[in-house]
Every structure is written in structure tokens, then in C-alpha cells.
Amino acid sequence: MSQRPLDEPLHFSSQEYDDFCAFLQSSCGIDLGHNKQYLVATRVRRIMVSLQLTKLAQLTELIKKVDQRQVRQSVIDAMTTNETFWFRDNYPFEYFGNKLLPRLQAQKPGNTIKIWSAACSYGQEPYSLSMVVEEFNKRPGIKPLAVDILATDLSSAVLEHARTGVYDRISITRGLTTERKVQFFEAVDEDNWRLKSNVKHRVQFRPLNLQDSFYLLGKFDVIFCRNVLIYFSQELKTEILRKLHGQLNPGGFLFLGSSEGLTGVADLFEMVDCAPGLAYKAV
């Protein structure tokens, strides 16, 4: 069988699209909704070419099979938006460093602070948090805080990359100041930089589907779950927010994306003005 050219348009029926979307939602919670046919066609084309498949229905049937975990993960990786950058939106990291870390130091002297970065993508968010901790610990008169950061994501591919702590020329410039680049990275070669161990060691990565139970993760003082709930249905958003509340210590803080809110769980949190954004304190 001759391979389908990568630039050949991928066409599929409405039923094929609906079946693919239904499986994607049931397996990882992503709700594509209507009129995203072009997005699907663009992101799965290379996979279908490599597998010599001609119909989206064939791919959907394949990824439903128990013994096709690798193909299924490749499809999920392709359909998951993993664009991110350092210190995204700035205010959550400023509030974390200037307000929360001093508060947690006073509230939990000598104890390890627990942070969770959910849907961490290639690691820029948890590593940004680790940089803030490093900067805080170097302030004059500050007793260094012990902080553990758990970073999770659905995609095994992005987690594998994040664990290396190596970023290319384009990634390293997105949201990162020159000062922080010099302070926290070392050059691997002319096109790649590696995080220094004092930032990298604080972060642990593990795979997690936000549809699954969080119970075994333990309790956290701060949770970042930003720019991921927008991809879920209303019901799943509410379920995830309730589970996130359950993983926070009393008075713990939750940070969401700038376009996300407390869908169905406003009674569980108190809004905190971080100017220009918001954080949510568990009640």
C-alpha cells in the first residue's frame, strides 16, 4: 500500500468526526465540540500516514484497542495543546513569591511546602515556580524554605521532555528574562540550554489524567491548574474543581487561567484579588 502524502487533505464524515470526539472526551476529557474538523485533520494526519490509514474511523477503532496504548497516546499527545511559556501572565508568580511564600513560611515553620502544577506541559510552569522559590530563598534575612513541586500532565511525551530540563533557542526566550536565563540555565550548545540543578531538583514529574482520582497525590498548599479547564465540558470542569479543592490544605490557594472561573464550586473558595488577576483560597 502506498503511503498517503503528508500534504494531501484529510477528509472524513460527520459521523467519523463525532465518533473520534466521543472517544477523545471519554479517554481524556477533551471536549472538542462542533466545527473542529480542520483541527483534527491537521493534528492526526502524520499519525495516519505513518500507520497507512485512509479513514479517521480506522484510527478511532485502532486507538480503542487495549493493545494499542502507544498509538492512543500518540493521538492524545497530538490533540493536546501544549503551547506554553515561562512566567505566563506574571501575576500568579509575583503573588506566589511576594505574598504566599512569606505567609507559608510563617504558618509552617520548618515544614516542607507542597505545590502542584497540574497540566504542566513541557515544564515551564513548575520550573518557573521553582525559580521563584530560589529567588525567595536568597533574599537577605530569609531562612530558606523547603518546597516540593509536583508537576503532572496527561501527555507522556511532554513529560519526558520536561524531565530533561533542556530547552531550545525559541523556548528559552518565551517569557524568560535575560537575567533569569543567565542565573538559572547553562548552555548545552549554541541552540540549547539546560536548567541548573538547584531549580530542577525541586520538581518531580508524573503522568496524570485529570479525570482520574487525585487522592493518592496527597495535600497541597498551592495548586496551579491553568489554561486546561477550558477544554473540558461544564460537568467535568465542576468535578475537577471539586477534586482540586479536596487536595488543598485548609486555606490553600488555587490559581486558574485568566479565562477560567469557579464553575459550580464558588461556595468552596474565596476570591483573592492579585491585581491584575485572581486567585482562589479554599474555605
C-alpha positions in Angstrom: 0.0 0.0 0.0 1.4 3.4 -1.0 1.6 6.0 1.8 -0.7 8.9 1.8 1.2 12.2 1.2 1.5 14.5 4.2 0.2 17.4 2.3 -2.9 15.6 1.0 -6.1 16.9 2.6 -7.7 14.5 5.1 -11.5 14.2 4.6 -13.9 12.4 6.9 -17.7 12.2 7.5 -19.6 13.9 10.3 -20.1 10.5 11.9 -16.4 9.8 11.9 -15.7 13.1 13.5 -18.4 12.6 16.1 -17.0 9.1 17.0 -13.5 10.4 17.3 -14.6 13.3 19.5 -16.6 11.0 21.7 -13.6 8.7 22.3 -11.3 11.7 23.0 -13.7 13.1 25.6 -14.2 9.7 27.3 -10.5 8.9 27.4 -9.0 12.3 28.5 -11.9 14.7 29.0 -11.1 17.0 26.0 -14.4 18.4 24.6 -13.7 19.5 21.0 -17.3 20.5 20.4 -18.5 21.3 16.8 -16.7 22.6 13.8 -13.1 21.5 14.8 -12.8 19.1 11.8 -9.8 21.1 10.5 -8.0 20.9 13.8 -8.4 17.1 13.9 -7.4 16.7 10.3 -4.2 18.8 10.9 -3.1 17.1 14.1 -3.7 13.4 13.3 -2.6 13.5 9.6 1.0 12.5 10.3 -0.1 9.6 12.5 -2.5 8.3 9.9 0.2 8.5 7.2 2.7 6.6 9.3 0.1 3.9 10.0 -1.1 3.8 6.4 -4.7 4.6 7.4 -7.0 6.3 4.9 -10.1 7.0 7.2 -10.5 8.6 10.5 -12.8 5.8 11.5 -9.9 3.4 11.2 -7.8 5.4 13.6 -10.7 5.7 16.1 -11.2 1.9 16.1 -7.5 1.3 16.4 -7.0 3.6 19.5 -9.9 1.9 21.2 -8.0 -1.4 21.3 -6.3 -2.4 24.6 -3.1 -3.4 22.9 -2.7 -0.1 21.0 -1.7 2.1 24.0 1.2 3.7 22.2 -0.9 4.8 19.2 -3.6 6.0 21.6 -1.0 8.1 23.5 0.4 9.5 20.2 -3.1 10.7 19.3 -3.7 12.2 22.7 -0.4 14.0 22.5 -1.2 15.3 19.1 -4.6 16.6 20.2 -3.4 18.1 23.4 -2.5 21.8 23.2 1.0 22.1 24.8 1.9 25.7 23.9 3.2 27.4 27.0 5.9 29.8 28.2 7.8 31.0 31.3 6.0 33.0 33.9 2.8 33.1 32.0 0.7 36.1 32.9 3.3 37.1 35.5 0.8 38.0 38.4 0.4 34.4 39.7 4.1 34.1 40.1 4.5 37.5 41.6 1.7 36.8 44.1 3.2 33.4 44.9 6.7 34.9 45.6 5.7 38.1 47.3 2.6 37.0 49.3 2.2 33.3 49.6 5.7 32.2 50.3 6.1 34.6 53.2 2.7 33.6 54.5 3.5 29.9 54.2 6.9 30.4 55.9 5.1 32.0 58.9 2.3 29.4 59.0 4.5 26.3 58.5 7.9 27.0 60.0 10.3 24.1 59.3 7.7 22.2 57.2 8.0 21.4 53.6 5.7 23.5 51.3 3.8 21.4 48.8 3.0 22.8 45.3 1.1 21.1 42.4 1.4 22.2 38.8 -1.4 20.4 37.0 -1.3 20.1 33.2 2.3 21.3 33.3 3.1 20.7 29.6 6.8 21.0 28.8 7.6 22.1 32.4 7.8 25.9 32.1 5.2 26.5 34.8 6.7 24.3 37.6 10.2 25.3 36.7 9.1 29.0 36.9 7.7 28.3 40.3 11.0 26.7 41.4 12.9 29.8 40.2 10.6 32.0 42.3 11.4 29.8 45.3 15.1 30.0 44.6 14.9 33.8 44.4 12.9 33.9 47.6 15.4 31.8 49.5 18.2 34.1 48.5 16.5 37.2 50.0 18.5 38.8 52.8 17.5 37.6 56.3 15.3 34.7 54.9 15.6 31.2 56.2 15.4 29.0 53.1 12.1 27.2 52.6 11.9 23.6 51.7 9.5 23.3 48.8 8.4 20.2 46.8 6.7 20.8 43.4 4.7 18.0 41.8 4.1 18.5 38.0 1.6 16.4 36.2 0.4 16.1 32.6 -1.7 13.7 30.5 1.0 13.6 27.8 3.9 11.2 28.4 5.8 12.9 25.5 5.8 16.3 27.1 6.7 14.9 30.5 9.7 13.1 29.0 10.9 16.4 27.5 10.2 18.3 30.7 12.3 15.9 32.8 15.4 16.7 30.8 15.2 20.4 31.7 16.6 21.2 28.3 15.1 23.9 26.1 15.9 25.2 22.6 16.6 28.8 21.5 12.9 29.6 20.8 11.5 28.1 24.0 14.1 29.7 26.2 13.1 33.2 25.1 9.3 32.9 25.6 8.6 34.8 28.8 12.1 34.4 30.4 14.2 37.5 31.2 17.9 37.6 30.3 18.7 37.8 34.0 16.9 34.6 34.8 18.3 32.8 31.8 21.8 33.6 33.0 21.0 32.8 36.6 19.2 29.5 36.1 20.5 28.0 32.9 23.7 26.7 31.4 24.4 26.3 27.7 24.5 22.8 26.3 25.4 24.1 22.8 24.7 27.2 20.8 21.0 26.2 20.4 20.1 24.6 23.7 20.1 25.4 27.4 19.8 23.2 30.5 18.2 24.2 33.8 20.7 24.2 36.7 20.2 21.5 39.3 19.2 23.9 42.1 16.0 24.7 40.2 15.5 21.3 38.5 15.8 19.1 41.6 12.8 20.7 43.3 10.3 19.4 40.6 9.0 15.9 40.2 7.0 14.9 37.2 4.4 12.1 36.8 1.6 11.3 34.4 -2.0 12.1 35.5 -5.3 12.3 33.7 -7.4 15.0 35.4 -10.4 12.7 35.1 -8.8 10.2 37.5 -8.6 10.3 41.3 -6.2 12.8 42.9 -6.4 11.1 46.3 -3.0 9.4 46.3 -1.3 12.7 45.4 -1.7 14.0 49.0 -2.5 17.5 50.1 -1.0 20.8 48.8 -0.6 24.3 49.9 -0.9 25.8 46.4 -2.2 24.3 43.2 -1.7 25.8 39.7 -4.3 24.4 37.2 -4.2 27.0 34.5 -5.5 27.1 30.9 -6.7 23.5 30.8 -10.3 23.5 32.2 -11.3 25.4 29.0 -11.0 22.2 27.1 -13.5 20.3 29.3 -17.2 20.0 29.4 -19.1 22.0 32.1 -19.8 18.9 34.2 -16.2 17.8 34.1 -14.9 21.3 35.0 -17.1 21.2 38.1 -15.9 17.7 39.0 -12.2 18.6 38.6 -12.6 21.8 40.6 -14.2 19.9 43.5 -11.4 17.4 43.4 -8.8 20.2 43.4 -10.5 21.7 46.5 -10.2 18.3 48.2 -6.5 18.2 47.6 -5.8 21.7 49.2 -4.9 22.2 52.8 -7.2 24.5 54.7 -6.7 28.0 53.4 -4.7 26.7 50.4 -4.6 28.6 47.1 -5.7 27.7 43.7 -4.6 29.5 40.5 -6.7 29.1 37.3 -6.2 30.6 33.8 -7.3 34.1 33.2 -10.3 32.9 31.2 -11.3 30.3 33.7 -13.6 30.5 36.7 -15.2 28.6 39.6 -17.7 26.7 37.6 -20.3 25.3 40.0 -18.0 25.5 43.1 -18.0 29.2 44.1 -19.0 28.2 47.6 -15.8 26.3 48.1 -13.4 29.2 47.5 -12.9 32.8 48.4 -11.7 35.1 45.6 -8.5 36.9 46.3 -7.5 40.0 44.2 -4.0 39.6 42.9 -4.2 42.7 40.7 -4.5 42.3 37.8 -5.8 38.7 38.2 -7.4 36.5 40.8 -6.5 33.6 43.0 -8.9 31.4 44.9 -8.5 30.5 48.6 -10.0 27.2 49.8 -12.7 27.7 52.5 
